[in-house]
Amino acid sequence: MNLLWEIGLQTIEILTLVFGILGMTLSLMLLFAPRVTQSVSNLFNRSLDIDRKLGFLDRDIPTENFIYGHSIVIGALLVAGSVFAFLFFLFKFDVALFTLIFFGIRESTVFGEILFQTIGWVGRVTCLLGMAVGLGLILAPRKLRAIEQHMNRWIETRVLIDKVNRPVKSLDTVFFRYPVFFGLLGGSISCLLIVLSVLNLLH
């Protein structure tokens, strides 16, 4: 686990150095050649058709007929799986062991213990809900279906998609209206990132 942690830190440091160099390059271009920078920005501008990309999500998936047509079998499988998982979370889910595996031997593993304790309680509650739904499918499928249909809600996403589809040009306008300020700001941040990355890599 410590080896993976070191590899992850090294990767983050290298990526920080790369982004710092890119940021410094863009800042220098913004300071000394704003027109060229604007031309490059226009070259990389792209338009994405959200309607076409998300159209496949706007479909009905008829699962109710299958589930309620085989309510006893589905309910029994759901109860059996929920009971098995509940017993695992109750007796075999060792918080200390999972914390040791994922966070290693450290003086303070409070975050790991809190995380896995939360996962354990969420798993137990989910298993109890699964058992309740499974028993409902076996004993009273019509009542369960009525409850499910009553809880169904329609969420209108057209407004959000229309907002995403609108082109946003104000960001480029602000950058190229004050190129010296944003060039100096971006150069300072990039310089700091480069220095920190180099110092961490040298250590």
N, C-alpha and C positions, 0 to 999 in steps of 0.2 A: 504493500500500500504506500509506503514511503517513497519507493521508486517511482510509482505512478504520480505521486504528488510532486516530486522533483521534475519529472518530465512535463507535467502540466504547467508548473511555474516557469520552466525554461521556454516553453512554447509561448506563454503569455508575454514574457520579456522580449522574445524575438518579434512577436507581432506588434508589441508596443513600439519597438525600435523602427519597424517597417512603416507603421502608421505615422510615427513622428517624422521620419524622413519625407514621406509623402506630404504631410501637413506643412513641413518647412518649404518644400518645393512649391506647393500651391500658394503659400504666403508670399514667397519671393516673386512668383509670377504675378500675384495680385498687386504687389508693390511697384514692380518695375515694368510689367507688361499687362495692364488690366484688359486691354482690348483683345490680346491673344488669349487671356484666361477666359474672357467672355465667349470668344469663338469656340474654345475647347468645351466650355460648359454647354453651349448650344449644340455642339456635336454629340455630346453624351446624353442630352435630354431625350427621354423616351416616354411614349404614351402607352398605357396598359389598359386594355379593355376588360374591366372588371366583370361586366355582364357575361362576356363570353367565357371567362375563366371560371366564374362561379355558377354558371348555368347548370352544370351537372348536379349541383346541390339542391336545385329547385325541383325535386322529384319526390313523388310519394313512394314509399317502400312498404308494401302491404305485408306486415308481419303479424297483424292481429288475428287474421283468419287461421294462420298456421298455429299460433300459440294457443288460442282459445279452442281451436279444433282438436288439439291434442293436449288439453289442459292437465289431465292426470299425469301423463308421461313427463311433460315439461315441469309441472309442479313437483313431481317426485325427484327429478334430476336437480332442480333448484334447491329443494330441501336437503338432499343428500350432500350436494356441494357446499351449501352454507353450513351444515352441521360439521362437515370435515374441516372447513376453514376456521370455524368458530373454535373447535377443539384445538386446532393448531395455535391460534392466537392466544388461547387460554392457557395451554400447558407447555407448548414447545417454542413459543416466541420469546427468546431470551434477549432482552434489551441490552444487557451488558455485553453479550457476545457479538451482537450486530454492531454495537458502538465500537468495540475493539477491532472488528474486521474493517469497517469503513473509515474510522477515524484514527486508528492506531493507538499505541500506548502513549498517553500524554497525561500531564498533570490535571488538566481541565478538560473534561469531556461532557460538560453540562449540556451543550448544544445538541450533541449526538443523542444523549439520553432523552432529552425533551422531544427531539424529532422522532425517535423510535417509539417512545411512549405514546406520542400522538398517533403514529401510524397504527400501533396496536389497538388503541381505543377506537379509532375510526374503522379499523378492520372488524372489530367485534360488533360495533353498532351496525355496520353494513351487513354482516352475516345474519344478525337478528332480523333486519329488514328483509333480507333474502328468504329466510325461513318463513316469515309472515306472508310474503307474497306467494311463496310456493304452496303453503297451506291454503291460502286464498284461492289459488288456481285449482287445487284438488277439491276443496269443500264448497266453495261458492264462486265459481268462475264468472257468473253473470253479474254478481254484485261487484266483484273486483273490476270487471270491464266497465261497469257504470261509473265507478270511482275514477278509473283512469280517464274515461271520456270527459268527466266533469273537471278533471285537473288539466286537460289539454288547453294550451294557450297558443294563439296566433301572434307571432312577432313580425311586425312589418320592418323589413330591412331595406326597402327601396330608397328611403330617405338617406340612410347611411351610405349606400352604394352610389347614389347621385352625388353626395358630397365628396366621396373619394374620387369619382370620375372627373371632377372639375380640375382643370389645370391650375397649379399654384405657381405664380411668377413673382410674388412679392418677395420671396427669399432672395432670389437672384438680384432683384432690383435693389434691395437694401445693401447687399454685399458690394455690388459694383457702383453704388452711389457713394459709399465711403470706403474706397479700396485701401487707403493708408491705415485707417483705424483697424479694419479687420485683418489687414496684412500683418500689422505689428502684433495684434492680439493672437492671431493664429501662429505667427512665428515664435512668440514668447512661449506659448503652450507647447508647441512642437519641440522647441529647444529644451524645455524642461523634461519632456518625455524622452528625448534622445539621451540627455545626460543621465537621467535615472536608469534607463535601460542599459546603457553602457556600464555604469557603475555596478548594477546588479549582475550583469554578465561577467564582468571582471572578477567579482567576488565568487 
